[in-house]
Amino acid sequence: MPVSLPEPPFDYEAQLAACARGERQALRRLYQQEGARLYGVLLRLVREPAVAEDLLHDAFLRIWTGAAGFDAQRGSGRGWMYSVTRHLALNALRQQQREVSDDAALEQPCAEAAECAQHLPSSRLQQCLEKLPAERRACIVHAYVDGFSHAQIARHLDAPLGTVKAWIKRSLAALRECLQ
Amino acid sequence: MKDDLDNATQDERDLLAAEYVLGTLAAGPRAEIEQRLDHDPALQAAVDAWEQRLLPLTELAAPTPPPAGVWPRIVDSVEGLQLVERINWWDRLALWRGLTALAVSACLVLGVLLLRAPPVSAPTYLVVLVAPQSNAPGWVIQAGERQNMQLIPLGVVEVPPDKSLQFWTKGEQWQAPVSLGLVKPGQTLQIPLDTLPPLEPNQLFELTLEGRGGSPTGKPTGPIQFIGRAVKVI
């Protein structure tokens, strides 16, 4: 019986360095490795497939052009790709909200946001989230995963806007302390 | 917002960084943070820390294979970018500034040299040497009254390895052509004028194909390759 060797871990930083040298194959490898997960993150944030496709295209162009400026001292290559992608989507969402009425009907992508956190792989973050009251945990998940604004979260949880803002601030402070 | 950030305590700034990463900041404050990141290392570090802390939450979004058309679009755009990078040197201001400065200095140097040069510097005689059959121009001769005569090639002519091109001239009253030496194809030949009688209008110049090392008799013996007569330039 052939012995299958464990696959070596994907080296994001090496691929980003290759992108910086202009090697398109490296970008392809990053796309094959993370494309589906990044597209999933974008779909969840913007909810429209056509918009998510455009943002995925933009994100990989940003990864290509920004690879030379990527600094491994500041964090992992994989994390950087998610940051680039998420902030493109968040900018699009927040700019759109200026024009589009806030009353735009919201689907319910994660009705039980508070329970969503249980599906997280075991991590310090998951343990720290579990310590938060359910509605505050829901605020964090709706904001980070669903891209909800303060007002959208308030409507979704049927809570006053000021209360939601305070919950989020306190939750973030609690997470920071818990994760230290 | 600017004031908010400037007056904020470290704790408040850290929570602003957290809300930037979380996504709850409105468009204005988001833009403000992004503008500051490049030149505010403390804020950048706070944002980086929050990116790492919250990254596991991305696992909550279900992976979805993107439509097949996305990757070709990315490739097209990357190719476009690489093309733009290649032609971008056209638009590089510094490059053209440098070249312009170089050109200006070259003009100044040339100007000074021209002012210092003897007053008569323009060629006073011009000869265009053409092939006898086709009249195709092959060489130009220019000569001033006090300067060397120059034989300038307009192209490269083929000379068999066992042959040489020899340069001759003959004034109208001269008894025979005088050799001006051998010519290498494609190379400019300089001839000091003080070795010759003064140039005169209609003076004949020609290039003949001679044996290697030139005519053995001192007179042209081979076929004429190029021929022309001197014209005085006004």
Interface residues (C-beta under 8 A of the other chain):
Chain A: G22 R24 L27 R28 Y31 G35 A36 R37 Y39 G40 V41 L43 R44 L45 P49 E53 L56 H57 F60 L61 W64 T65 R74 G75 S76 G79 Y82 S83 R86 H87 L90 N91 L93 R94 Q95 Q97 R98 C110 C116 A117 H119 L120 P121 S123 L125 Q126 I140 V141 A143 Y144 V145 G147 F148 S149 H150 I153 I168 K169 L172 A173 L175 R176 L179
Chain B: D11 D14 L15 A18 E19 V21 L22 G23 T24 L25 A26 A27 R30 E34 Q44 A45 D48 E51 Q52 R53 L54 L55 P56 L57 T58 E59 L60 A61 A62 P63 T64 P65 P66 P67 G69 V70 W71 R73 I74 V75 S77 V78 L81 Q82
